[in-house]
Amino acid sequence: MKNNKNYNIVFLRFLAILIVVFGHSIIIYDPGWAYFTTSVKSNFLMNTKHIINVIQMPLYFAISGYVFYYTISKKSSKLQLIINKFKRLIIPYIVFSFILVIPIRYIFKYESYNGNSFIYNIWYNIILGHDCGHLWFLLTLFLMMIPFIFINKNSSKLVDIIIFFLVATLNIISYKFTQYANYITYYSVYFYFGLLLNKYPFKKKLNIIFILIPLLMLVVFNHYTLAGYVLFVLKLLLLLFILIIMFNINFENFGKITIINNIANNSYGIYLFHSPSIVFMFYYFPKVHPLITILVNFFILGFLSYIITSLIKKSKIKFIIGE
């Protein structure tokens, strides 16, 4: 039987979760992060985190959009697709809110939770999503997917172009919106672009060397404040160019490596478990050497998140991670 698995996407999912886990692991060295602070400074890790911030979520949403094209290509009804995405995204959102996010925020006295009633925190921070931690991605992705479910997979190129320019415009003016309206308008263009990369694949694979120039330009632009919309347009164009290259590099041989395949297959669970686990390190040991922080947060807690996910996927409670 022919194996139709897309190993390029397998590798990109592996790369995406690696970037996100490492970014979360060193987030305490980013002065822009307000929850926990440290007197230990690392300009290298701070700048690394800033670079990760630029690419990590556009890549994640683009991968989601790419895979979503397979979803709308199925013969399932629109209602069934919505139900399936609810199980995949909202069930884990609810479960992890109650078993990890809320308890951790009470234990470590997060300002947004401290002093508020339990009901208020559920409504304001969880249902409305004002402080749901890393779970914002799940709620954003679900809300974003709903309108795209009604897009015809066989839509013409003209319709696709019109929709693309619409979501690109929303990306550029996204700063005018707040909370989830901001998330959805900013990231929809990457989600839809990923969908289009699947619908209109390149016939020839690109060389990884092509990614270096736009990536370097993106890093440079990210360190300078340009006038108004100019910065948004330049960053958007560079990110889209980088995504084109990343999705059209031949990663097939890497994607077939067992450990890469396993990590990619467990990436969703790793994402759900890892971010809450590192809070303990940031709270109790904020002044340790950065190498120890990386060792514990990235390697040990990352591996532990992988193991927990693997065990849950084999159990009767696998529904909590959308399985």
MARDREN-26046 format. One record per residue (C-alpha): residue number from 1; residue in three letters; x, y, z. Coordinates in steps of 0.25 Angstrom, whole numbers, plus 2048, in hexadecimal, padded with zeros to 3 digits. Example, Ala and Ser with C-alpha at 12.3 -4.5 7.8 and 13.67 -1.06 7.14 Angstrom:
   pos   code   east   north    up
     1    ALA    831     7EE   81F
     2    SER    837     7FC   81D
//
This chain:
   pos   code   east   north    up
     1    MET    800     800   800
     2    LYS    805     80E   7FC
     3    ASN    809     817   808
     4    ASN    803     825   805
     5    LYS    808     82B   811
     6    ASN    80E     839   80F
     7    TYR    81C     838   815
     8    ASN    81F     847   812
     9    ILE    813     84B   81B
    10    VAL    818     841   826
    11    PHE    825     847   826
    12    LEU    81F     855   827
    13    ARG    816     851   832
    14    PHE    823     84C   839
    15    LEU    82A     859   837
    16    ALA    81E     861   83B
    17    ILE    81D     85A   849
    18    LEU    82C     85B   84B
    19    ILE    82C     86A   849
    20    VAL    820     86C   852
    21    VAL    825     863   85D
    22    PHE    832     86A   85C
    23    GLY    82C     878   85C
    24    HIS    823     875   868
    25    SER    830     86F   86F
    26    ILE    837     87C   86E
    27    ILE    82C     886   86F
    28    ILE    830     88B   87D
    29    TYR    83C     892   876
    30    ASP    833     89A   86E
    31    PRO    830     8A7   876
    32    GLY    823     8A9   86E
    33    TRP    81E     89D   876
    34    ALA    817     8A2   882
    35    TYR    813     896   88A
    36    PHE    821     892   890
    37    THR    82E     899   890
    38    THR    83C     896   893
    39    SER    849     89E   896
    40    VAL    851     895   88D
    41    LYS    852     89B   880
    42    SER    855     895   872
    43    ASN    855     89D   866
    44    PHE    857     891   85D
    45    LEU    84B     88A   862
    46    MET    843     897   862
    47    ASN    846     899   854
    48    THR    844     88B   851
    49    LYS    836     88C   857
    50    HIS    833     898   84F
    51    ILE    836     891   842
    52    ILE    82E     885   846
    53    ASN    822     88E   849
    54    VAL    822     893   83B
    55    ILE    821     885   834
    56    GLN    81B     87B   83E
    57    MET    80D     87E   83D
    58    PRO    80C     882   82E
    59    LEU    812     874   82C
    60    TYR    809     86D   835
    61    PHE    7FC     873   82F
    62    ALA    802     871   821
    63    ILE    803     862   824
    64    SER    7F5     862   82A
    65    GLY    7F0     868   81D
    66    TYR    7F8     85E   814
    67    VAL    7F2     852   81C
    68    PHE    7E4     859   81C
    69    TYR    7E4     858   80D
    70    TYR    7E3     849   80F
    71    THR    7D8     84B   818
    72    ILE    7CF     853   80F
    73    SER    7D2     849   804
    74    LYS    7CB     83E   80B
    75    LYS    7BC     83B   809
    76    SER    7B8     83E   817
    77    SER    7AD     848   819
    78    LYS    7B0     856   81E
    79    LEU    7A9     853   82B
    80    GLN    7B2     847   82D
    81    LEU    7BE     84E   82A
    82    ILE    7BB     858   835
    83    ILE    7B8     84D   83F
    84    ASN    7C5     847   83C
    85    LYS    7CD     854   83E
    86    PHE    7C5     856   84B
    87    LYS    7CA     849   850
    88    ARG    7D8     84B   84B
    89    LEU    7DA     859   850
    90    ILE    7CF     85D   85A
    91    ILE    7CF     851   862
    92    PRO    7DE     852   865
    93    TYR    7DC     861   868
    94    ILE    7D1     85E   872
    95    VAL    7D9     852   879
    96    PHE    7E6     859   879
    97    SER    7E0     866   87E
    98    PHE    7DB     85F   88B
    99    ILE    7E6     855   88D
   100    LEU    7F2     85E   88B
   101    VAL    7F0     86C   887
   102    ILE    7E6     870   892
   103    PRO    7ED     869   89D
   104    ILE    7FB     86E   899
   105    ARG    7F6     87C   899
   106    TYR    7F0     87B   8A7
   107    ILE    7FC     874   8AD
   108    PHE    806     87E   8A7
   109    LYS    7FD     88A   8A9
   110    TYR    7FC     88F   89B
   111    GLU    7F7     89E   89C
   112    SER    7EC     89C   892
   113    TYR    7E6     891   89B
   114    ASN    7EA     895   8A9
   115    GLY    7DF     89C   8B1
   116    ASN    7D4     898   8A7
   117    SER    7C9     88E   8A9
   118    PHE    7CA     880   8A3
   119    ILE    7BE     882   89A
   120    TYR    7C3     890   895
   121    ASN    7D0     889   891
   122    ILE    7C9     87E   88A
   123    TRP    7C1     889   882
   124    TYR    7CB     894   880
   125    ASN    7D8     88C   87F
   126    ILE    7D4     87F   879
   127    ILE    7C7     880   871
   128    LEU    7CA     88E   86C
   129    GLY    7D9     88A   86C
   130    HIS    7DF     896   872
   131    ASP    7EA     88D   879
   132    CYS    7E9     87F   875
   133    GLY    7F8     87D   873
   134    HIS    7FD     875   868
   135    LEU    7EF     870   865
   136    TRP    7EC     87D   85D
   137    PHE    7F1     876   851
   138    LEU    7E6     86B   852
   139    LEU    7DA     875   854
   140    THR    7E0     87E   849
   141    LEU    7E2     873   83F
   142    PHE    7D3     86D   841
   143    LEU    7CD     87B   840
   144    MET    7D5     87E   833
   145    MET    7D2     870   82D
   146    ILE    7C3     872   82E
   147    PRO    7C2     87C   822
   148    PHE    7CC     874   81A
   149    ILE    7C4     867   81B
   150    PHE    7BA     86E   812
   151    ILE    7C4     871   807
   152    ASN    7C3     868   7FB
   153    LYS    7D0     860   7F9
   154    ASN    7CD     861   7EA
   155    SER    7CC     870   7EA
   156    SER    7D2     877   7DE
   157    LYS    7DF     87E   7DE
   158    LEU    7D8     88B   7DE
   159    VAL    7D0     888   7EA
   160    ASP    7DD     883   7F1
   161    ILE    7E4     890   7EE
   162    ILE    7D9     899   7F3
   163    ILE    7D8     891   800
   164    PHE    7E7     892   801
   165    PHE    7E8     8A1   800
   166    LEU    7DC     8A2   809
   167    VAL    7E3     89B   814
   168    ALA    7F0     8A2   811
   169    THR    7EA     8AF   813
   170    LEU    7E4     8AA   820
   171    ASN    7F2     8A6   824
   172    ILE    7F7     8B4   821
   173    ILE    7ED     8BB   829
   174    SER    7EC     8B1   834
   175    TYR    7F2     8BA   83F
   176    LYS    7E5     8C2   83F
   177    PHE    7DE     8B6   845
   178    THR    7DF     8B0   853
   179    GLN    7E0     8A2   859
   180    TYR    7DB     897   850
   181    ALA    7D7     8A0   845
   182    ASN    7E6     8A4   844
   183    TYR    7EB     896   844
   184    ILE    7E1     891   839
   185    THR    7E3     89D   830
   186    TYR    7F2     89C   832
   187    TYR    7F4     88D   830
   188    SER    7E9     88A   826
   189    VAL    7F2     88E   81A
   190    TYR    7FC     884   81E
   191    PHE    7F2     879   820
   192    TYR    7EC     87C   813
   193    PHE    7F9     87D   80C
   194    GLY    7FD     86F   811
   195    LEU    7F0     86A   80B
   196    LEU    7F3     870   7FE
   197    LEU    801     86A   7FE
   198    ASN    7FB     85C   7FF
   199    LYS    7F0     860   7F4
   200    TYR    7FB     865   7EB
   201    PRO    808     85E   7ED
   202    PHE    815     861   7E7
   203    LYS    819     857   7DC
   204    LYS    828     859   7E0
   205    LYS    82E     858   7EE
   206    LEU    837     864   7F3
   207    ASN    844     865   7F9
   208    ILE    845     868   808
   209    ILE    84F     873   805
   210    PHE    844     87C   7FF
   211    ILE    83E     87E   80D
   212    LEU    84B     885   813
   213    ILE    849     893   80C
   214    PRO    83A     895   80F
   215    LEU    83C     88F   81D
   216    LEU    848     899   820
   217    MET    840     8A5   81A
   218    LEU    834     8A1   824
   219    VAL    83D     8A1   830
   220    VAL    843     8AE   82C
   221    PHE    835     8B4   829
   222    ASN    830     8AF   837
   223    HIS    83B     8B7   83E
   224    TYR    837     8C5   837
   225    THR    82A     8CC   838
   226    LEU    825     8D0   82A
   227    ALA    819     8DA   828
   228    GLY    80B     8D4   82A
   229    TYR    807     8CA   81F
   230    VAL    814     8C9   819
   231    LEU    81A     8C0   824
   232    PHE    80E     8B7   823
   233    VAL    80E     8B5   814
   234    LEU    81D     8B2   814
   235    LYS    81C     8A8   81F
   236    LEU    810     8A2   819
   237    LEU    817     8A1   80B
   238    LEU    824     89B   811
   239    LEU    81C     891   81A
   240    LEU    814     88C   80E
   241    PHE    821     88B   806
   242    ILE    828     883   811
   243    LEU    81B     87A   812
   244    ILE    81C     877   803
   245    ILE    82A     873   804
   246    MET    828     86A   810
   247    PHE    81C     863   80B
   248    ASN    823     860   7FE
   249    ILE    830     85B   803
   250    ASN    832     84C   802
   251    PHE    832     847   810
   252    GLU    82D     839   80D
   253    ASN    839     831   811
   254    PHE    839     839   81F
   255    GLY    82A     837   820
   256    LYS    82C     828   81F
   257    ILE    836     827   82B
   258    THR    82F     820   836
   259    ILE    831     82A   842
   260    ILE    82D     836   839
   261    ASN    821     82E   835
   262    ASN    81D     82B   843
   263    ILE    81F     839   849
   264    ALA    817     83F   83D
   265    ASN    80C     835   840
   266    ASN    80C     839   84F
   267    SER    80E     848   84C
   268    TYR    800     84C   850
   269    GLY    801     845   85E
   270    ILE    80F     84B   860
   271    TYR    80A     859   85D
   272    LEU    7FE     857   867
   273    PHE    807     851   873
   274    HIS    814     858   871
   275    SER    811     867   873
   276    PRO    80A     865   881
   277    SER    815     85C   886
   278    ILE    820     867   884
   279    VAL    819     870   88E
   280    PHE    81F     869   89A
   281    MET    82D     86B   895
   282    PHE    82B     87A   893
   283    TYR    824     87B   8A0
   284    TYR    82E     874   8A9
   285    PHE    83B     875   8A2
   286    PRO    83B     882   89A
   287    LYS    849     885   89C
   288    VAL    850     878   898
   289    HIS    85A     878   88C
   290    PRO    853     879   87F
   291    LEU    859     86B   87B
   292    ILE    852     865   886
   293    THR    845     86B   883
   294    ILE    846     866   874
   295    LEU    84A     858   879
   296    VAL    83E     857   883
   297    ASN    834     85E   87A
   298    PHE    837     85A   86C
   299    PHE    83D     84C   86E
   300    ILE    838     846   87B
   301    LEU    82A     84D   87B
   302    GLY    829     84C   86C
   303    PHE    82C     83D   86D
   304    LEU    822     83B   878
   305    SER    817     842   870
   306    TYR    81A     838   865
   307    ILE    819     82C   86E
   308    ILE    80C     831   874
   309    THR    806     833   867
   310    SER    80A     826   862
   311    LEU    804     81F   86E
   312    ILE    7F7     827   86D
   313    LYS    7F5     824   85E
   314    LYS    7F5     815   862
   315    SER    7EB     817   86D
   316    LYS    7DC     818   86E
   317    ILE    7DE     827   871
   318    LYS    7E4     82B   864
   319    PHE    7D9     834   861
   320    ILE    7DF     83E   86A
   321    ILE    7EA     841   860
   322    GLY    7E0     841   854
   323    GLU    7E2     832   850
//
